[in-house]
Amino acid sequence: MRQVLIYPGEDGYRVAGCTSLPGCISQGRTREEAIAYIREAIQGYIAALEGDHLPVPEERFEALLMAV
């Protein structure tokens, strides 16, 4: 299980990033498309690490939503 943040990009697309995998970011025209693409990106990222015999970072997160 991985935490993913989704937010609007400057170009009108939805950006999705996996916080526990540095640089693992994708985007889509819709929220659903962004989710599908980040799912593929996460799978590819982990497969690449495993293929290179590198450790896969564990998911460790603490989420906090603040109104400022």
C-alpha positions as a printed Julia matrix, in Angstrom:
68×3 Matrix{Float64}:
  0.0    0.0     0.0
  1.37   3.44   -0.95
  0.24   6.94   -0.11
 -0.41   9.07   -3.18
 -1.06  12.81   -3.25
 -3.2   14.18   -6.07
 -3.35  17.87   -6.86
 -4.18  20.14   -9.8
 -1.27  20.94  -12.09
 -0.69  24.28  -13.76
 -1.73  22.85  -17.14
 -5.17  21.69  -15.96
 -4.09  18.07  -15.55
 -4.2   16.21  -12.24
 -0.75  15.42  -10.83
 -0.22  12.31   -8.69
  2.91  11.63   -6.67
  3.95   8.77   -4.41
  5.58  10.36   -1.37
  7.58   7.28   -0.34
  9.19   6.81   -3.78
 11.22   9.92   -4.61
 10.53  11.18   -8.12
  7.61   8.81   -8.71
  5.14  11.25  -10.26
  2.54  10.98  -13.0
 -0.4   12.95  -14.32
 -3.69  12.54  -16.11
 -6.5   14.59  -17.57
 -8.85  13.35  -14.85
 -8.45  12.11  -11.28
 -9.2    8.56  -12.4
 -6.62   8.73  -15.18
 -3.99  10.13  -12.8
 -4.68   7.28  -10.37
 -4.33   4.66  -13.11
 -1.06   6.2   -14.32
  0.49   6.56  -10.86
 -0.42   2.93  -10.12
  1.57   1.91  -13.23
  4.42   4.26  -12.26
  4.64   2.78   -8.76
  4.7   -0.77  -10.12
  7.42   0.14  -12.63
  9.46   2.01  -10.0
  9.41  -0.95   -7.62
 10.17  -3.44  -10.44
 13.18  -1.33  -11.47
 14.52  -1.25   -7.91
 14.06  -5.0    -7.52
 15.64  -5.62  -10.92
 18.72  -3.67   -9.81
 18.73  -5.51   -6.44
 18.14  -2.24   -4.59
 16.0   -1.93   -1.46
 12.4   -0.83   -1.91
 11.57   1.99    0.51
  8.93   1.07    3.04
  5.79   3.14    3.19
  5.96   5.34    6.28
  3.66   8.28    6.37
  1.78  10.55    8.65
 -0.9   12.66    7.02
 -2.12  15.94    8.4
 -4.59  18.32    6.81
 -4.31  21.88    8.09
 -6.42  24.93    7.51
 -4.21  28.03    7.59
